[in-house]
């Protein structure tokens, strides 16, 4: 039986046609059966760009730079999903509550989400999930994971409370994990700085000074500015703030790199520990898993996966320079896999090739004992 495994992964801070074209070319150029070992070879040749932990049936297969802090991109949304499920289990939120789409629109920054929000909205329409301009809260959470919606993530940060999301980090024992903050709102920090200090000139003319100020910022300052923008967006139901910011007129590759470098970071060791907890379904209450499974395990909606997997969950993320993924799976024979793989400081070409091969890498890890032996040869 041909194993089926499909990775839903898109979160790019900067959307470029060139990057999309590279990815398409790479996917045609690389033979599927060679994909897993191409990733392995890349890690061997570029150890400083990568981190990997694989656990199989509770035993570590490989721990490569497992304690190195690496930026997470959208893989961090797993923590938001867990917080959502915990609060739903305790009755603090109602997954069936109808949420006006206008509440999500507050956080929808145009052109900087890889088309994720538009794809999610189309999915809602295709499945008749929109009623009088509203959708169930559960669908908002599912859109955050399945479509990597950044606007949905920021809305859930509002509803769940950022403090409670960071409390989840502590509950999970993620001591190295950097604090979670509204990272999508942070893209508008240059505009907020301009409003505060330089509004006597155009934002384009002020941009060199804004960039210098941002380079000097500590991570704590960066988070505070992001939270300031987030507070503005929270009450911006007519999208005036986003429209006035006109991000398309000043956002560039230099800013994109700056934001990518300041992304929330953690380690593959910590994320594999989370994947194990979700896979074993014993760390939290049954009610919590009841609400978490529909959000985290959308990969099980693929018929082919149901034939050989009992359950599986996955989240990935990317910018032009970052590629990350964490997943867990239990197959029909009871074999349990947990994996976290992070890359940073990639070229667009490297990113595209790695993405093109990631599904095959996952399948090899889960199903091929010889490949797992090869992984053991990687240096810690």
N, C-alpha and C positions, 0 to 999 in steps of 0.2 A: 504494500500500500504506500503510495506517495504521500509523504507527510505534508500537511498544509500549515503554514504559519505566515501571518500577514502582519507587518509592522505598520502602524499608523503613526507617523512621525512628521510633524511640521511645526516648527516655530522658528522663524527667522526674524531677527530684528530689522534687517534691511532686505527688502525684496528686490531682486534684480533679475532682469531677463537673462543676462549672461550666465548667472548662477544656475538658473533653471535649464538653460541649454546645455551647460556642462554636465549636469546631472543626467539629462536625457541621453547624451552621447555616451556617458560612462556606463549606463545601464545596458546599452546595446553592445558595448565593446567588450565587456567582461563576461566570460563564460560562467554560468551559474555554479557549476560543480567546482570551480576553482575559487569561488568567492570567499569561503570560510578561511582557507589557507592564505589568501591574499591579505585578509585582516591580520592573521597571525604573523605573517611576514612583515607587515607594516609596523606592528607593535615591536617586533624584534629590532627593526631598523630605526625606529623612532620611539625608544622607550620613554624619553622625556615628554613626549606629547600624549602619552596614554596611561591609563590606569584600568586594571581589570581584576575582578574577583568572581570566581565561579564556585558555587557549592553544589554538590550532587549527593543526594541522600544524606544530608547533614554533614558531609565531610568537605573540607576545602580542597578543590582540585588545583586551583592556582590563586595566588595572591601577588599581583604585580603592582607595585607602587600603591598598595591598598590604603595607606594612611595619608597619601598626598592630597591636600586640598585642591579640588578642581571645580571650575564653574559648572553649574548644573543645567543651565537653560531650562526648558520646560519640565524636565524630570522632577523638579521641585514641587510640581503640582500634585504629586502623590501625597504630600503632607497635607495639602489643602483638602484633598479627597478624604483622607482619614479623619480629619477634623469634622468635615461635613457628616460623615457616617456616625461618628461619636455623638454629635449633637442631635442627629435624627433619632438615634437609639434612645437618647434621654428625653426626647420630646421637646427639645429646645427649638427645633425647627420642624416644619412639616414638609416632607418631600413632595406632597401633592399640592402645596400652595401654588397658586397661579401667579407668576411673576410677569409684570408688564415688560415687553421688550424694550420699552423706553428706559427702564432702569438699567438695562445692559448697554444701551446706546450711549449712556453717560461716559463709558470707559472705552468706547470704540474709536481708537485713533486710526484714521484712514491710511491705508497703504503700507502698514508696517506689521502685518500679522500673517504674511504668506497666503492671504485669502482665506484664512481659517474661519473667520466670522461669517463670511458670505457662504462658505460651504456648509457650515452648521445650519444657517438659516434656510438654505435650500433643502437640507435633510429634513428639517422640521416641516416645511411646506409639503414635501413629497410624502410625508407620513401623517399629514393632517394633525399635527401636534399643536398648531397655533389656534387658539380660540379667543376671539375678540382681542387680538393683539397680546395675548399672554401665553406662557408656557409653564409646565410644572417645574418646580425648583429642582427636582431630580434630573430633568433634562438639561438644566443649566450646568449641573455638576458633570453629567455625562458629556456635554459639549466641551467642557474644560479638558477632559481626559481624551475622549475619542477624536475630537477635532482640534484640540490644543488651543481653544479659544482664550485669548488673553483678556478680553473684555469680561467674559464669564468668570475668570479667575479673580479679577479685581472686584467684581460684584460680590463674589463669595467671601473675599477678604472683608468687605463691608459687613456682610450679614453675619459671618462667623466670628469676627473680630480678629485682628492681627495678633493681639496678645494671646488669644486662645489657640491660634495656629502655632505660635511659638511655644506654647505650653505643650502641644503635641510632640514637638522636638524633644522636650525634656522627658516626657513620659516614655518615649521610645529609646531614651538613652543616647541620643545623638549629640554628644558633648562637643564634637568638633564642628558640627553644622553651624554655618553662619546664620544670624537672625534673618527671618523671612520678612520682606518689606514689599510694598506695591511696586514691583519692578517695571510693569508696563507704564505706570504713571511716571516713572523716572525718566522716560524718554522726553518728557516735556520740561525737565529741569532747566535746559537752556532758555526756554521761554520765560519761566518763572524768574530766573536770574535777571533776564533782560527787563522784565516788568519792575523788578525791585531796584535795579541799579542803573540801567542804561536806556530807559525809555525816551530820553531826549534825542536819541538817534535811532536809525533803523536797526532791526535785529541783525541784518546781514552785515552792516558796518561794525556792530558791536561784537560780532561773533569771535574775532581773535581774542578779545578780552574775556569773553565768556568761557572760551575753551581753556585759557590759561587758569582761570579761577577754578574750573572743574578739575583740571589736572592736579591742582594743589589740594583738593578736597580729600579729607580722610573718608574712609568707608562710612563712619558714623555721620559725618556731614552729608554725604551723598544720600544716605537713608532719610535724614531729616528733611532734605529738600524734596525727596520723593513723597514723603508723607504729607508735606505741604501741598504738593500738586494733587495728591490723592484726595485731600480734604476739599479742594476746589471742585474736583470732578464729581465728588459724592453728591453735591447739591446743584450740579449743572445739567438740569433736565432738558434744557433746550440746546445743549451742546455749544453754547456760546463760547465757552473757554477754549474748547478744541478748535472751533472755527476761527477764532481770533488768533490762536497760536499759529495756524497755517504751517504746520510742521513740514509740509512738502517743499516750502520755499527756502528752508535752511538746513534741514537734516542731511548729513553727508556721511561718507565712508569713515572719516576721521572720528566723528561722534559715535558712529556705530561701533567702531573698535573700542572706544572709550567705555561705552555701556557694556559691551561684551566682557571687557576686562574686570568690570566691577560687579559682575553677576554673582548672585548668591552661590556660595561654594560649600561642598561637603566632600566626603570620600566614598570610594566604591565599597570599602569595608562597612561603612555605616549603612549604605543603601542596600547591600546584601542582607544585613541584619534586619532591615525593614521588610524586604521581600520574603525572608524566612517566616517572619511573624504573620504576614498576610497569607502565605502559602499553607501554614499549619493550622490556621483558623482557630487558634486557641488563646492567643494573647489578649484579644478583646472579647467582649460578650457576643453571644450569638446574634443579638439584635444589631450590634454594630456591623458584623459581617453581612447581615441581611441587607443593610443599606449600602455597604461598600461594594459588594459583589456586582450589582448592576452597573456601577460606575467604573470600577477598575477592570472588570472582566468582559468588556465588550468584544474582545478578541474571540470569545467563545460563541459569539453570534454567527461566526463563519462555520457553515455546516461541516466542512472537512475537519476542522479542529475538534468538533464534538466526537468524531469517530475514534480519536486516539488520545485525547486529553480529558481528564476529569474536570480540571479547572486550570485557568491561567490568567494572569494579569500583566499588563505592560504599559509603560510610559516612556517616551523618548522626547528628545528636544534638540534643537540646533540653532545656531546662528551661523554666520559665514565662517566662523573660526572654531566653533564648539560643536561637538556631536556627543550626545549622551543617551544612555538607555539603561533602564532597570526593569527586570521582569522576573516572574516566578511562574512555575508550572508543575502540575502533578499529572503524570500520564495514567493510562488505564491500568498499568501494572503496579501503580503506586510509587513510581520513581519520582523524586522531588528535585527540581532544579531551581536554583536562585542565581541570578547573574546581575552584575552591574559593570558597565563598560563606559568609560569617560575618555574623550579626546579633547585637547585644547591646542590652540595656536596652529590650527590647520590652515592650509591653503584652500581656496575654493575647489581646486581639482582633487585634492586629497579628501576633502569632505564629501564630495560627490561620489567618489569611488568607494569610500567606506560605507556610505548610506546604501549604495547599490548592492553591497555584499552582506549587509547586516542580518537580513533574514536567514540567509544560508548559514551564517556563523551561528546564529541561535539554534537552528535545527541540528547542526553538527554537535553542538554542545549537549543538546538534549538526547540525541539518538546514536551518537557514534563513539563507542568506548576508545577506539584508537585515537580519535581526535582529542579526546580529553587527556590521553596520555601525552600527546604532543604539547598540550597546553601546560602540563606540569614542568616542561623544560624552560618556561619563561622565568626570568630572574625576578626575585621578590622586589 
